[in-house]
Amino acid sequence: MQLIIKVLESLLWLTGLSTTTCKAEPVSCRLWAEPLMPSLSMNGDFIIGGIFSIHFYTTSIQNAYSRQPMSFRELRFARAMEFTIHEINNRTDLLPGITLGYQIHDSCGAVLMAVKAALQFTNGMEPFFSDTDSCSKSAAAAVPALVGDSNSTPSISMARILGLFGIAQVILGYHYATCACLSDKHEYPAFFRTVPSDHHQAAAIAKIVKHFGWTWIGAVRSDSDYGNNGMASFLKAAQEEGICVEYSESYYRTQPRSKLERVANVIRRSTARVIVAFLASGDMRLLLEELARQPPPLLQWIGSEAWIIETEFLRFNMCAGAIGFGIRRSVIPGLREFLLDLSPAQALKSPLLTEFWESSFSCSLKGSSEGARECDGSEDIRALQNPYTDTYATSNLVYKATYAIAHAIHGVICNDTQCDKSAKFTPWQIRDQLKRVNFTTKNGFQVSFDSSGDPVAVYDLINWQVKEDGGLDFVTVGQYDASRPRGQEFSMSRAISWMGGRAEVPRSLCSESCPPGTRKAVQKGKPVCCYDCIPCAEGEISNKTDSFNCIRCPPELWPNTQRDSCLPKPVEFLSWDDTLSIILTAFSFTGAFIAVCVTAVFYKHRTSPIVRANNSELSFLLLFSLTLCFLCSLTFIGQPSEWSCMLRHTTFGITFVLCISCVLGKTIVVLMAFRATLPGSDVMKWFGPPQQRLSVLAFTLIQVLICVLWLTISPPLPFKNLQQYKERIILECGLGSAVGFWAVLGYIGFLALLCFILAFLARKLPDNFNEAKFITFSMLIFCAVWVTFIPAYVSSPGKFTVAVEIFAILASSFGLFICIFAPKCFIILFRPEQNTKKHLMGKVPSKAL
């Protein structure tokens, strides 16, 4: 409680107000200190207050506070308020018969001075008050509303202090008080402004940074409510846009100079080529002066509305190409003439105007400044080029704010016919009336406030362009209107001149964009905008610039060389135009042709002993089956289809069983013939030609039955093998049922093994032409081929799997053909003298045959 009392006493001291002890006699209240005298004032029926930072304080190298020369811009704002009130007083349609006055104070950019002036507006400047009833009853508020300080921090402080005391003052038109926090009507119920909230400006700056592809920027701000809240809004919007900030530094003009030097060095060492500056004009001036001592590399400056249209900064050529959002500017009719209608005699009437005159012309009016020359009357105010004479600047904000207060007062004290200058009203009535204000100024600007006390956010996009004489000038290159539909807020009217006067858009990236075919990999310990470009992994693509992830291609597609698109995988099979296919086809037709030729030779010599020996029917059937074996290999060549897949395996299985059955029959005939040792043995009648044909048919039908079951249950069908190779598709015939496939091969192997065993047993039987020896060799080759086929078939990749199977078919067919028929053909064609029954019998008795 004691702490609260002390705080209240301190605040009362700020206002200079104290009260005497209440006794039976009349109570008196007096000011403890001398009141602040207004810098500019005029009496009237109703007084409008004004607070401007015409001067401000900074710290020197020794960190001592020093008062800086006056701000001509702030003086222009104060005089613009004067002009507006004079214009309103001369109107007959607005507050007729009412004279408005004004009291304008200089806050010197200090919160303490601003709060003291605001509290003084609530009590007036009378040194003594008396009240016969109670000393708690204060004098009436001196002003119904005031045009507030240019900066956010003093504005916030005044609004909060006045709220604590329950003093309902309407604080309107803080023309540079853009902090988004002031839109909170719960905390600042009587706050209105004619400048948009920084919430809109921060979003607009983030969008323009994103639009030009700048993802690596620096940020510097005033260490005040304006800079901190504005930069916080920008950083939040920038994060949503994917923009990274290399550094974010703050500085306030009253902080030690070492802090300013450190901020300047950070900017000089930065790799970011774009810098967003959310600075008040006073802080920006100090920063630019410090940077000018050792200029950094060319930077693309992006400025806030507080300094982007400050004419005094045009002398800093390092800022050429700067862009930023400025408050919409407009010429106020008559303002320039009012500002320039100032003579030395008029300036002497006001210490503020005297200081302005002496500062502008570096002379002294009637010796008021020691060491300066006397002003001799040759000074021409119209020749001045400084912010005071820049009437095209943002004086329009003060103009609108003052008019808004006048319209609110008009709405409270006036009816359709007249105004009552003696009317009593509270500031809360003015506040409520301001919510309904809606009018158009003489220069065409619409004035109204939303539920938060803010106007519609409309900015000009300002660009600092190099003139022909090498100087800089402000050029409006576009506009931002927050009331437009999303995505259409910007409108450009002319080209932008970039840093150093260049025509091309500067680049500011921590890392270059990752091209399609790569993905971003954030560098450890750095912002997301600093990354390495990693090529997409095998089988993956990225078809966009700066992709964070690569996309895996569908199973039947594969990335191109650049890995930026998926292309159909090449389909591989043993095609007819393949070199390997041509070679295998040639061997297949060659084997079939030779088999046909041998058949012709055998048919021509069908009555010869060597043909008739060991059942010529089996020989012809064997030649037929071998021809089919040679030709069945062709079904394995070409693009697999449903019919070709079923045909190739079944044809192969049946023809080879037919072939082996014939060889097996011949082997049994040899054994029967040479084992019938007893005279008059009739063993051959049990395995004569009918039985031989029947055995071949029986063995073959078993394979046919296996194939029919295989095709019925799970037939081999074509399928795309996507597993064996990643980059291509193997089109092959699936086995369907592996049991069926290996049953076919197993049955062939069983017959071949049985034939080999029987032939091996008959290999030493006596005769000059023992066919069992050749059958043994043929079965040995056959078994060797198919035993080696199994591992080769399993391990061969792609189309070579089919080639291995064809090779096994041809090799085994040629082995049978050469071992069984080559010796006979040799005798028939080249040794006809040996083609006799006597020669074939040798020592074997005729009975044995």
Backbone hydrogen bonds, N-H to C=O, Kabsch-Sander energy under -0.5 kcal/mol:
donor,donor_aa,acceptor,acceptor_aa,energy
5,I,1,M,-2.3
6,K,2,Q,-2.4
7,V,3,L,-2.2
8,L,4,I,-2.4
9,E,5,I,-2.6
10,S,6,K,-2.4
11,L,7,V,-2.2
12,L,8,L,-2.5
13,W,9,E,-2.1
14,L,10,S,-1.7
15,T,11,L,-1.5
16,G,12,L,-0.9
17,L,12,L,-2.0
18,S,30,R,-3.0
20,T,28,S,-1.8
23,K,25,E,-0.6
27,V,131,D,-1.3
29,C,129,F,-4.0
30,R,18,S,-1.5
31,L,127,P,-1.8
32,W,16,G,-2.3
39,S,104,I,-2.3
40,L,104,I,-1.6
42,M,102,Y,-2.5
45,D,99,T,-2.5
46,F,99,T,-1.3
48,I,101,G,-2.2
49,G,145,A,-2.2
50,G,103,Q,-2.2
51,I,147,V,-2.4
52,F,105,H,-2.4
54,I,52,F,-1.6
57,Y,108,C,-0.6
58,T,66,S,-2.2
59,T,253,R,-1.7
60,S,64,A,-2.1
63,N,60,S,-2.1
66,S,58,T,-2.6
68,Q,56,F,-2.7
71,S,54,I,-3.7
72,F,70,M,-0.8
75,L,71,S,-2.0
76,R,72,F,-2.1
77,F,73,R,-2.0
78,A,74,E,-2.3
79,R,75,L,-2.5
80,A,76,R,-2.2
81,M,77,F,-1.8
82,E,78,A,-1.6
83,F,79,R,-2.8
84,T,80,A,-2.3
85,I,81,M,-2.1
86,H,82,E,-2.4
87,E,83,F,-2.3
88,I,84,T,-2.6
89,N,85,I,-2.4
90,N,86,H,-1.1
91,R,88,I,-1.6
98,I,95,L,-1.9
100,L,98,I,-0.5
101,G,46,F,-3.1
102,Y,42,M,-2.0
103,Q,48,I,-1.6
104,I,40,L,-3.3
105,H,50,G,-3.3
105,H,103,Q,-0.5
107,S,52,F,-2.1
107,S,105,H,-0.6
108,C,52,F,-0.6
110,A,107,S,-2.1
114,A,110,A,-2.0
115,V,111,V,-2.7
116,K,112,L,-2.3
117,A,113,M,-2.3
118,A,114,A,-2.2
119,L,115,V,-2.6
120,Q,116,K,-2.0
121,F,117,A,-1.6
122,T,118,A,-0.8
122,T,119,L,-0.6
123,N,119,L,-0.7
123,N,120,Q,-0.8
124,G,120,Q,-2.7
129,F,29,C,-3.6
131,D,27,V,-2.3
137,K,134,S,-1.1
138,S,136,S,-0.8
142,A,121,F,-1.7
143,V,121,F,-0.9
145,A,47,I,-0.5
146,L,170,V,-1.9
147,V,49,G,-3.2
148,G,146,L,-0.7
148,G,172,L,-1.3
155,S,151,N,-1.3
156,I,152,S,-2.9
157,S,153,T,-2.3
158,M,154,P,-2.6
159,A,155,S,-2.3
160,R,156,I,-2.2
161,I,157,S,-2.5
162,L,158,M,-2.4
163,G,159,A,-1.4
164,L,160,R,-1.8
165,F,161,I,-1.4
166,G,163,G,-1.1
167,I,162,L,-2.0
168,A,166,G,-0.8
169,Q,167,I,-1.6
170,V,144,P,-1.0
171,I,169,Q,-0.8
171,I,190,A,-2.2
172,L,146,L,-2.6
172,L,170,V,-0.8
173,G,192,F,-1.2
174,Y,192,F,-0.8
175,H,173,G,-1.8
177,A,174,Y,-1.4
178,T,176,Y,-1.8
182,L,179,C,-1.6
183,S,180,A,-1.6
184,D,181,C,-1.5
185,K,183,S,-1.0
188,Y,184,D,-2.6
191,F,188,Y,-1.3
192,F,171,I,-1.9
192,F,190,A,-0.5
193,R,453,G,-2.0
198,D,178,T,-3.6
200,H,197,S,-1.1
201,Q,197,S,-1.1
202,A,198,D,-3.2
203,A,199,H,-1.6
204,A,200,H,-2.4
205,I,201,Q,-2.7
206,A,202,A,-2.2
207,K,203,A,-2.1
208,I,204,A,-2.2
209,V,205,I,-2.3
210,K,206,A,-2.2
211,H,207,K,-2.5
212,F,208,I,-1.6
213,G,210,K,-1.6
214,W,209,V,-2.1
215,T,213,G,-0.8
215,T,508,S,-1.2
216,W,508,S,-1.5
217,I,244,C,-2.2
218,G,274,V,-2.7
219,A,247,Y,-1.6
220,V,276,V,-2.4
221,R,249,E,-2.1
222,S,278,F,-2.2
223,D,251,Y,-1.6
224,S,222,S,-2.2
228,N,224,S,-3.2
229,N,225,D,-2.0
230,G,226,Y,-1.8
231,M,227,G,-2.7
232,A,228,N,-2.0
233,S,229,N,-2.1
234,F,230,G,-2.1
235,L,231,M,-3.2
236,K,232,A,-1.9
237,A,233,S,-2.1
238,A,234,F,-3.2
239,Q,235,L,-2.2
240,E,236,K,-1.6
241,E,237,A,-1.3
242,G,239,Q,-1.1
243,I,238,A,-2.9
244,C,215,T,-2.3
246,E,217,I,-3.3
246,E,244,C,-0.6
247,Y,217,I,-0.6
249,E,219,A,-2.6
251,Y,221,R,-1.9
255,Q,252,Y,-2.5
257,R,60,S,-0.5
259,K,256,P,-1.1
260,L,256,P,-1.0
261,E,257,R,-2.4
262,R,258,S,-2.1
263,V,259,K,-2.2
264,A,260,L,-2.3
265,N,261,E,-2.2
266,V,262,R,-2.0
267,I,263,V,-1.9
268,R,264,A,-2.1
269,R,265,N,-2.1
270,S,266,V,-0.8
270,S,267,I,-0.5
274,V,216,W,-0.5
275,I,300,Q,-2.3
276,V,218,G,-2.8
277,A,275,I,-0.6
277,A,302,I,-2.8
278,F,220,V,-2.6
278,F,276,V,-0.7
279,L,277,A,-1.0
284,M,280,A,-2.5
285,R,281,S,-2.3
286,L,282,G,-1.6
287,L,283,D,-2.0
288,L,284,M,-2.7
289,E,285,R,-2.1
290,E,286,L,-2.0
291,L,287,L,-2.6
292,A,288,L,-2.2
293,R,289,E,-0.7
293,R,290,E,-0.8
294,Q,290,E,-0.6
294,Q,291,L,-0.9
299,L,318,M,-0.5
300,Q,273,R,-3.0
301,W,299,L,-0.9
302,I,275,I,-2.5
303,G,323,I,-2.3
304,S,277,A,-1.4
307,W,304,S,-1.4
308,I,304,S,-1.8
310,E,307,W,-1.8
311,T,309,I,-0.8
313,F,310,E,-1.4
314,L,311,T,-1.5
315,R,312,E,-0.7
316,F,313,F,-2.1
317,N,315,R,-1.2
319,C,316,F,-1.8
320,A,317,N,-1.9
321,G,464,W,-2.5
322,A,319,C,-2.2
323,I,301,W,-2.4
324,G,462,I,-1.7
325,F,303,G,-1.1
326,G,324,G,-0.6
326,G,460,D,-2.9
328,R,458,V,-0.7
330,S,393,A,-0.8
335,L,332,I,-2.1
336,R,332,I,-0.6
338,F,334,G,-1.8
339,L,335,L,-2.6
340,L,336,R,-2.3
341,D,337,E,-1.0
342,L,340,L,-2.2
347,A,343,S,-2.5
348,L,344,P,-1.8
349,K,345,A,-0.5
349,K,346,Q,-1.0
350,S,347,A,-1.4
354,T,350,S,-2.6
355,E,351,P,-2.4
356,F,352,L,-1.9
357,W,353,L,-2.6
358,E,354,T,-2.6
359,S,355,E,-2.5
360,S,356,F,-2.4
361,F,357,W,-2.1
362,S,358,E,-1.2
363,C,358,E,-0.8
364,S,373,R,-3.4
366,K,364,S,-0.8
368,S,365,L,-1.0
372,A,369,S,-1.0
375,C,364,S,-2.8
381,I,379,E,-0.7
383,A,380,D,-1.4
384,L,381,I,-1.1
389,T,386,N,-1.3
390,D,386,N,-0.6
390,D,387,P,-0.5
391,T,389,T,-2.0
393,A,390,D,-1.4
396,N,393,A,-0.7
397,L,394,T,-1.7
398,V,394,T,-0.6
399,Y,395,S,-2.2
400,K,396,N,-2.5
401,A,397,L,-2.3
402,T,398,V,-2.7
403,Y,399,Y,-1.9
404,A,400,K,-2.3
405,I,401,A,-1.8
406,A,402,T,-2.1
407,H,403,Y,-2.6
408,A,404,A,-2.1
409,I,405,I,-2.6
410,H,406,A,-2.4
411,G,407,H,-2.1
412,V,408,A,-1.1
413,I,409,I,-2.5
414,C,410,H,-1.8
415,N,418,Q,-2.6
420,D,413,I,-2.0
421,K,419,C,-0.8
423,A,420,D,-1.5
429,Q,426,T,-1.0
430,I,426,T,-1.2
431,R,427,P,-2.5
432,D,428,W,-2.6
433,Q,429,Q,-2.2
434,L,430,I,-2.2
435,K,431,R,-1.2
436,R,433,Q,-1.1
437,V,434,L,-1.1
439,F,447,V,-1.7
441,T,445,F,-2.6
444,G,441,T,-1.9
447,V,439,F,-3.1
448,S,446,Q,-0.5
449,F,437,V,-0.5
450,D,454,D,-2.7
453,G,450,D,-2.0
458,V,456,V,-0.9
459,Y,480,Y,-2.9
460,D,326,G,-2.9
461,L,478,G,-2.5
462,I,324,G,-3.1
462,I,460,D,-0.9
463,N,475,V,-2.4
464,W,322,A,-2.7
465,Q,463,N,-1.0
465,Q,473,D,-2.3
467,K,471,G,-3.6
470,G,467,K,-1.7
473,D,465,Q,-1.8
475,V,463,N,-2.0
477,V,461,L,-2.7
477,V,475,V,-0.7
478,G,461,L,-0.9
479,Q,491,S,-2.3
480,Y,459,Y,-2.7
481,D,489,E,-1.8
482,A,457,A,-2.8
482,A,480,Y,-0.5
484,R,481,D,-1.6
488,Q,485,P,-2.3
491,S,479,Q,-1.8
493,S,477,V,-2.8
494,R,477,V,-1.4
498,W,496,I,-0.6
498,W,502,R,-2.9
500,G,320,A,-1.1
501,G,498,W,-2.1
502,R,499,M,-1.1
511,S,529,C,-0.5
517,G,542,S,-1.3
518,T,515,P,-1.4
519,R,534,I,-2.3
520,K,547,S,-2.6
521,A,532,D,-2.0
523,Q,530,C,-2.3
526,K,523,Q,-1.9
530,C,527,P,-2.0
531,Y,529,C,-0.7
532,D,521,A,-2.7
534,I,519,R,-2.8
534,I,532,D,-0.8
536,C,517,G,-2.3
540,E,537,A,-2.2
541,I,551,I,-2.8
542,S,563,R,-1.7
546,D,514,C,-3.0
547,S,544,K,-0.7
551,I,541,I,-3.8
553,C,539,G,-2.5
557,L,554,P,-2.2
558,W,567,L,-3.1
560,N,565,S,-1.8
563,R,560,N,-0.9
567,L,558,W,-3.1
567,L,565,S,-0.5
569,K,556,E,-2.3
572,E,570,P,-0.5
572,E,729,I,-3.7
575,S,573,F,-1.6
578,D,575,S,-1.2
582,I,578,D,-2.3
583,I,579,T,-2.1
584,L,580,L,-2.4
585,T,581,S,-2.7
586,A,582,I,-2.2
587,F,583,I,-2.1
588,S,584,L,-2.3
589,F,585,T,-2.8
590,T,586,A,-2.3
591,G,587,F,-2.6
592,A,588,S,-2.3
593,F,589,F,-2.7
594,I,590,T,-2.6
595,A,591,G,-2.4
596,V,592,A,-2.1
597,C,593,F,-2.4
598,V,594,I,-2.9
599,T,595,A,-2.2
600,A,596,V,-2.2
601,V,597,C,-2.5
602,F,598,V,-3.2
603,Y,599,T,-2.6
604,K,600,A,-2.3
605,H,601,V,-2.1
606,R,603,Y,-1.1
608,S,605,H,-1.6
611,V,608,S,-0.7
612,R,608,S,-2.3
613,A,609,P,-2.2
615,N,612,R,-0.8
619,S,615,N,-1.3
620,F,616,S,-2.5
621,L,617,E,-2.6
622,L,618,L,-2.6
623,L,619,S,-2.5
624,F,620,F,-2.3
625,S,621,L,-2.4
626,L,622,L,-2.6
627,T,623,L,-2.1
628,L,624,F,-2.0
629,C,625,S,-2.2
630,F,626,L,-2.5
631,L,627,T,-2.1
632,C,628,L,-2.6
633,S,629,C,-0.7
633,S,630,F,-0.5
634,L,631,L,-1.8
635,T,632,C,-1.2
636,F,633,S,-1.3
637,I,634,L,-1.4
638,G,574,L,-3.6
645,C,641,S,-2.4
646,M,642,E,-1.4
647,L,643,W,-2.3
648,R,644,S,-2.7
649,H,645,C,-1.0
650,T,646,M,-1.1
651,T,647,L,-2.6
652,F,648,R,-1.7
653,G,649,H,-2.5
654,I,650,T,-2.6
655,T,651,T,-2.6
656,F,652,F,-2.0
657,V,653,G,-1.7
658,L,654,I,-2.5
659,C,655,T,-2.2
660,I,656,F,-3.0
661,S,657,V,-2.7
662,C,658,L,-1.8
663,V,659,C,-2.0
664,L,660,I,-3.0
665,G,661,S,-2.5
666,K,662,C,-2.3
667,T,663,V,-2.4
668,I,664,L,-2.3
669,V,665,G,-2.0
670,V,666,K,-2.2
671,L,667,T,-2.3
672,M,668,I,-2.8
673,A,669,V,-2.5
674,F,670,V,-2.3
675,R,671,L,-1.6
676,A,672,M,-0.9
677,T,675,R,-1.9
681,S,678,L,-1.8
685,K,682,D,-1.3
686,W,683,V,-1.3
687,F,684,M,-0.8
688,G,685,K,-0.6
692,Q,688,G,-2.4
693,R,689,P,-2.6
694,L,690,P,-2.3
695,S,691,Q,-2.6
696,V,692,Q,-2.2
697,L,693,R,-2.3
698,A,694,L,-2.7
699,F,695,S,-2.8
700,T,696,V,-2.1
701,L,697,L,-2.4
702,I,698,A,-1.7
703,Q,699,F,-1.3
704,V,700,T,-2.3
705,L,701,L,-2.6
706,I,702,I,-2.2
707,C,703,Q,-2.5
708,V,704,V,-2.5
709,L,705,L,-2.4
710,W,706,I,-2.4
711,L,707,C,-2.8
712,T,708,V,-1.9
713,I,709,L,-2.8
714,S,710,W,-1.8
719,F,732,E,-2.8
721,N,719,F,-0.7
721,N,730,I,-3.5
722,L,720,K,-1.0
729,I,570,P,-2.4
730,I,721,N,-2.0
731,L,572,E,-2.6
731,L,729,I,-0.7
732,E,719,F,-2.1
732,E,730,I,-0.8
734,G,717,L,-3.3
734,G,732,E,-0.6
737,S,714,S,-1.2
737,S,735,L,-1.8
738,A,736,G,-0.7
741,F,737,S,-1.9
742,W,738,A,-2.6
743,A,739,V,-1.8
744,V,740,G,-2.0
745,L,741,F,-2.2
746,G,742,W,-2.6
747,Y,743,A,-2.4
748,I,744,V,-1.9
749,G,745,L,-2.7
750,F,746,G,-2.6
751,L,747,Y,-2.3
752,A,748,I,-2.4
753,L,749,G,-2.7
754,L,750,F,-2.4
755,C,751,L,-2.5
756,F,752,A,-2.4
757,I,753,L,-2.4
758,L,754,L,-2.2
759,A,755,C,-2.6
760,F,756,F,-2.4
761,L,757,I,-1.8
762,A,758,L,-1.2
763,R,760,F,-0.9
765,L,762,A,-1.1
768,N,840,L,-0.8
769,F,840,L,-0.6
771,E,769,F,-1.0
773,K,770,N,-1.2
774,F,770,N,-0.7
775,I,771,E,-2.2
776,T,772,A,-2.4
777,F,773,K,-2.2
778,S,774,F,-2.5
779,M,775,I,-2.7
780,L,776,T,-2.4
781,I,777,F,-2.5
782,F,778,S,-2.6
783,C,779,M,-3.1
784,A,780,L,-2.2
785,V,781,I,-2.6
786,W,782,F,-2.2
787,V,783,C,-2.3
788,T,784,A,-2.1
789,F,785,V,-1.3
790,I,786,W,-1.1
792,A,788,T,-1.5
793,Y,789,F,-3.4
794,V,790,I,-2.1
795,S,791,P,-2.1
796,S,792,A,-1.4
800,F,797,P,-1.9
801,T,798,G,-1.6
802,V,798,G,-0.5
803,A,799,K,-1.8
804,V,800,F,-2.4
805,E,801,T,-1.6
806,I,802,V,-2.4
807,F,803,A,-2.8
808,A,804,V,-2.4
809,I,805,E,-2.1
810,L,806,I,-2.8
811,A,807,F,-3.2
812,S,808,A,-2.3
813,S,809,I,-2.1
814,F,810,L,-3.0
815,G,811,A,-2.3
816,L,812,S,-2.3
817,F,813,S,-2.7
818,I,814,F,-2.8
819,C,815,G,-2.2
820,I,816,L,-2.1
821,F,817,F,-2.2
822,A,817,F,-0.7
822,A,818,I,-1.1
825,C,821,F,-2.4
826,F,822,A,-2.2
827,I,823,P,-2.1
828,I,824,K,-2.7
829,L,825,C,-2.7
830,F,826,F,-2.9
831,R,826,F,-0.9
831,R,827,I,-1.1
834,Q,831,R,-1.6
835,N,832,P,-1.2
836,T,834,Q,-1.8
840,L,836,T,-2.0
841,M,837,K,-2.2
842,G,838,K,-2.2
844,V,841,M,-2.2
848,A,845,P,-0.9
849,L,845,P,-0.6
849,L,846,S,-0.7
